[in-house]
Each structure stands twice: as C-alpha cells, then as structure tokens.
Amino acid sequence: MIPLVYILDNDPLIYQNLVQSTSEQFNIVLISDVFEFYTSIGQKLPDLIILDTGLNHLLSGIDILKHLKDSTKTNHIPIVLITDDDTDYYGNNPLELGANKIIFKSISFSLLIDILKEFTEVSINSIKVDDDFNSTDINSALFIENFKILLDREDIFNLNMQEIAILMNISISTFERLIKKNFGKPPLKFFNDIKLSKSEILLINKQYSLTEIASMLGFSSDSHFIHSFKKKFGKSPRSYYANNRV
C-alpha cells in the first residue's frame, strides 16, 4: 500500500512538484486549512505528517504538534516539522514535545524524499490504532481552544459573527453550529451572556464609566446595555454598582 502523507503548510503549492514526481511512491495530500487537516485525520490516519511551524492561524504548528502527541489516537504518527531559519518556538523544544525531526524549508528536494522514505517505513511497521477516531470531537476541541484565544482580544466584542468566523478560518454556518454544539446556546445569546458577565466584573472593578463599558463590550448604546443588563441581573448597572461599592 502506498504510504499516506499529510503536509499542512501555509503555502502547500510549493510541494506540487514533490507530489507529481513521487506519485507512485507516496500519496501526498496538501492542506493549508487547520480544520480541513483535522477532518482529514478523522477520516483516515496518515503514515506521516509534515507540519509547518509558521502557520497563519490562531494555533501554531507547535500547538498542533502538542495536541497530536497528547492524543492516543495520533501519537504514533511520525511528525516532521518544517520551519524557517528564524522560527521562535517560545521556549519549547519541539523534539522534546514529540517531533521526530526538524527540517528547514530550504532543504533540498532529494533530502526531502529521503525523509519521506525514512519515516513512512517506520510508520507502516508500527502498531495501528483503533479506527474510532472522531473528527467531530477533535474539531470541537480545536474550536474551543481557538475561541478561548479570541476572547482575550480587546476588540472581540466589537466584531460581528462573520468577522469572528473569518478570524477562526471557518464559515459562518460552521461557527454558529459549533457555538451551539459546544456551549448549548445560539451564538447571539451566548455572546450576549459573555458580554454581560464581563460587564458585571467591570462594574465591580469600578475602573470605567457605564458609557465606557457599553462601548468596550460592543453594545450599540448605553440604553441597550442598561436594558440587557437589567434583563439578566434584575437591576440596572447603576444600582448594581451602588450595591457593590466598598
């Protein structure tokens, strides 16, 4: 059987010649989207993964390496990291995290083929895992991790659903479905609840005025904020502030 190789890279087209020249030796799948990558893994486990450390995504190549090596379903798969010379690993040692090899993007064509041969032979002879790997579960885990990162952005509450979906590199329909699936609420209600919980903290901290809080959290007006806050907490923001004064 021809070994299956997934290459996740910002610019997968640079490997097009590799795919064409080794088509009889390897089944190389070029992928640029992280969600497509995890979906592909869910459908069929590869014999080798070549992973770009400099992905234009909320998750870095190191994050994905950690996730794959932490999973009993994928930790047997050899992973070769491909990197630029000046890549910052932010204090991580990729080899200690489970990477089998680190190569530079300037590597020669012939050496890259040698690496494909070396690690697919290892993988083919390794013990295969169960076939019940659930791509839906791993996509959910990836979504939640991405979403937590986004919530730390100062401007997150001033973005609409479409803009947030674009930042997460998924369609608006997928974004809405994953919000409902993972948090049990429609997106608008879910975000509104987060904003109001955040406003409660800001009121208690007493660092910002009501108008500033309404603007920071993306409410269209002070009156909109007051109405939403009162509906959730049973009192106006001013009353809540007064009741929580030191």
C-alpha positions as CSV (number, residue, x, y, z in Angstrom):
1,M,0.0,0.0,0.0
2,I,1.3,3.5,-0.9
3,P,2.1,5.5,2.3
4,L,-0.3,8.4,3.0
5,V,1.4,11.7,3.9
6,Y,-0.3,14.9,5.0
7,I,1.5,18.2,4.5
8,L,0.0,21.1,6.5
9,D,1.6,24.3,5.2
10,N,0.6,27.9,4.6
11,D,1.7,27.5,1.0
12,P,1.2,23.9,0.1
13,L,1.7,24.6,-3.6
14,I,5.4,24.7,-3.1
15,Y,5.2,20.9,-2.7
16,Q,3.4,20.4,-6.0
17,N,6.5,19.1,-7.8
18,L,7.1,16.7,-5.0
19,V,3.6,15.4,-5.3
20,Q,3.9,14.9,-9.0
21,S,7.3,13.3,-9.0
22,T,6.6,10.8,-6.2
23,S,3.0,9.9,-7.0
24,E,3.9,6.2,-7.5
25,Q,5.7,6.1,-4.1
26,F,3.6,8.3,-1.9
27,N,0.0,9.5,-1.6
28,I,0.8,13.1,-0.5
29,V,-2.2,15.3,0.5
30,L,-1.5,19.0,0.6
31,I,-3.5,21.0,3.1
32,S,-3.5,24.7,4.1
33,D,-6.5,24.8,6.4
34,V,-6.3,23.5,10.0
35,F,-9.9,22.4,10.2
36,E,-9.5,20.5,6.9
37,F,-6.4,18.9,8.4
38,Y,-8.2,17.6,11.4
39,T,-11.1,16.4,9.4
40,S,-8.7,14.5,7.1
41,I,-7.1,12.9,10.1
42,G,-10.6,11.9,11.4
43,Q,-11.4,10.2,8.0
44,K,-8.0,8.5,7.6
45,L,-4.9,8.5,9.7
46,P,-1.7,9.2,7.7
47,D,1.6,7.4,7.8
48,L,3.5,10.7,8.2
49,I,2.7,14.4,8.9
50,I,4.8,17.2,7.7
51,L,3.9,20.3,9.7
52,D,4.7,23.9,9.0
53,T,5.6,25.7,12.3
54,G,4.7,29.1,10.9
55,L,1.0,28.6,10.2
56,N,-1.1,31.7,9.7
57,H,-3.6,30.5,12.3
58,L,-4.6,31.0,15.9
59,L,-2.9,27.7,16.6
60,S,0.7,27.4,15.8
61,G,2.4,24.3,14.4
62,I,3.8,23.7,17.9
63,D,0.2,23.8,19.3
64,I,-0.9,21.2,16.8
65,L,2.2,19.1,17.5
66,K,1.3,19.0,21.2
67,H,-2.3,18.2,20.5
68,L,-1.5,15.3,18.2
69,K,1.2,13.8,20.5
70,D,-1.2,14.1,23.5
71,S,-3.8,12.0,21.8
72,T,-3.6,8.2,22.0
73,K,-5.2,8.1,18.5
74,T,-2.4,10.1,16.8
75,N,0.7,10.0,19.0
76,H,2.2,7.1,17.0
77,I,2.3,9.1,13.7
78,P,5.7,10.5,12.9
79,I,5.7,14.3,12.6
80,V,8.4,16.2,10.8
81,L,8.4,19.9,11.5
82,I,9.3,22.2,8.6
83,T,10.5,25.6,9.6
84,D,12.1,28.9,8.6
85,D,15.6,29.5,9.9
86,D,14.4,32.2,12.4
87,T,11.4,30.5,13.8
88,D,10.7,31.3,17.5
89,Y,9.5,28.2,19.5
90,Y,8.6,30.4,22.5
91,G,10.7,28.3,24.9
92,N,9.5,24.9,23.6
93,N,11.8,22.2,22.4
94,P,9.9,20.5,19.5
95,L,11.9,17.3,19.8
96,E,11.0,17.0,23.5
97,L,7.4,17.6,22.6
98,G,7.4,14.6,20.2
99,A,8.6,15.9,16.8
100,N,10.6,13.2,15.1
101,K,12.7,15.6,13.0
102,I,13.0,19.4,12.3
103,I,13.9,20.5,8.8
104,F,14.3,23.9,7.1
105,K,12.2,25.0,4.1
106,S,15.5,25.4,2.2
107,I,16.0,21.6,2.3
108,S,16.9,20.0,-1.0
109,F,14.3,18.1,-3.0
110,S,16.3,14.8,-2.8
111,L,16.7,15.0,1.0
112,L,13.0,15.6,1.5
113,I,12.3,12.4,-0.5
114,D,14.7,10.6,1.8
115,I,12.9,11.8,4.8
116,L,9.6,10.6,3.3
117,K,11.0,7.2,2.8
118,E,12.6,7.0,6.3
119,F,9.5,7.9,8.3
120,T,6.8,6.2,6.2
121,E,8.7,2.9,6.6
122,V,8.7,3.4,10.4
123,S,5.0,4.2,10.4
124,I,4.0,1.3,8.2
125,N,5.6,-1.1,10.6
126,S,4.1,0.5,13.7
127,I,1.1,-0.7,15.6
128,K,-2.1,0.7,14.1
129,V,-4.6,2.4,16.4
130,D,-8.3,1.9,16.6
131,D,-10.5,3.2,13.7
132,D,-12.9,5.0,16.0
133,F,-11.1,8.4,15.9
134,N,-13.8,11.1,16.0
135,S,-13.0,14.1,13.8
136,T,-16.1,15.9,15.2
137,D,-14.6,15.6,18.7
138,I,-11.2,16.9,17.7
139,N,-12.7,19.7,15.7
140,S,-14.7,20.7,18.8
141,A,-11.6,20.7,21.0
142,L,-9.8,22.8,18.4
143,F,-12.6,25.2,18.1
144,I,-12.8,25.7,21.9
145,E,-9.1,26.3,22.1
146,N,-9.2,28.8,19.3
147,F,-12.2,30.5,20.8
148,K,-10.5,31.0,24.2
149,I,-7.6,32.7,22.5
150,L,-10.0,35.0,20.6
151,L,-11.8,36.0,23.8
152,D,-8.6,37.6,25.1
153,R,-8.7,40.1,22.2
154,E,-9.6,43.6,23.4
155,D,-11.8,44.2,20.3
156,I,-13.6,40.8,20.3
157,F,-16.9,42.2,21.4
158,N,-16.9,44.9,18.7
159,L,-16.7,42.2,16.0
160,N,-19.7,40.6,14.4
161,M,-20.3,36.9,13.9
162,Q,-19.0,36.9,10.4
163,E,-15.8,38.7,11.3
164,I,-15.1,36.3,14.2
165,A,-15.7,33.3,11.9
166,I,-13.2,34.7,9.4
167,L,-10.6,35.1,12.2
168,M,-11.2,31.4,13.0
169,N,-10.8,30.5,9.4
170,I,-14.2,28.8,9.2
171,S,-17.6,29.5,7.6
172,I,-20.3,31.4,9.5
173,S,-22.5,28.4,9.4
174,T,-19.8,26.2,10.9
175,F,-19.1,28.8,13.5
176,E,-22.8,29.0,14.6
177,R,-23.1,25.3,14.6
178,L,-20.0,24.8,16.8
179,I,-21.1,27.5,19.2
180,K,-24.5,25.8,19.7
181,K,-22.9,22.3,19.9
182,N,-20.2,23.2,22.5
183,F,-21.9,25.9,24.6
184,G,-25.6,24.9,24.3
185,K,-26.8,28.4,23.2
186,P,-27.4,30.2,19.9
187,P,-24.4,32.4,19.1
188,L,-26.1,35.8,19.8
189,K,-27.4,34.7,23.2
190,F,-24.0,33.1,24.0
191,F,-22.1,36.3,23.2
192,N,-24.6,38.5,25.0
193,D,-24.3,36.4,28.2
194,I,-20.4,36.6,28.0
195,K,-20.6,40.4,27.5
196,L,-23.0,40.8,30.5
197,S,-20.8,38.7,32.7
198,K,-17.8,40.8,31.6
199,S,-19.7,44.0,32.3
200,E,-20.5,42.7,35.9
201,I,-16.8,42.3,36.5
202,L,-16.0,45.8,35.1
203,L,-18.7,47.4,37.2
204,I,-17.3,45.8,40.4
205,N,-13.8,46.9,39.5
206,K,-15.1,50.5,39.1
207,Q,-12.4,51.5,36.6
208,Y,-14.7,52.5,33.8
209,S,-17.9,54.5,33.4
210,L,-21.1,53.0,32.2
211,T,-20.7,54.5,28.8
212,E,-17.1,53.2,28.5
213,I,-18.2,49.7,29.5
214,A,-21.1,49.7,27.0
215,S,-18.6,50.8,24.2
216,M,-15.9,48.3,25.2
217,L,-18.4,45.4,25.1
218,G,-20.0,46.3,21.8
219,F,-23.4,47.5,22.9
220,S,-25.0,49.8,20.4
221,S,-25.9,52.4,23.1
222,D,-26.0,53.0,26.8
223,S,-29.7,52.2,26.8
224,H,-29.2,48.9,25.0
225,F,-26.6,48.0,27.7
226,I,-28.8,49.0,30.5
227,H,-31.8,47.1,29.1
228,S,-29.8,43.9,28.6
229,F,-28.1,44.2,32.0
230,K,-31.4,44.7,33.8
231,K,-33.0,41.8,32.0
232,K,-30.2,39.4,33.1
233,F,-29.5,40.6,36.6
234,G,-32.8,42.1,37.6
235,K,-31.3,45.6,38.3
236,S,-29.8,48.4,36.4
237,P,-26.0,48.7,36.1
238,R,-26.1,51.9,38.3
239,S,-28.0,50.0,41.0
240,Y,-25.6,47.1,40.8
241,Y,-22.7,49.4,41.0
242,A,-24.1,51.2,44.1
243,N,-24.9,47.9,45.8
244,N,-21.3,46.7,45.3
245,R,-19.5,49.8,46.4
246,V,-16.8,49.3,49.0
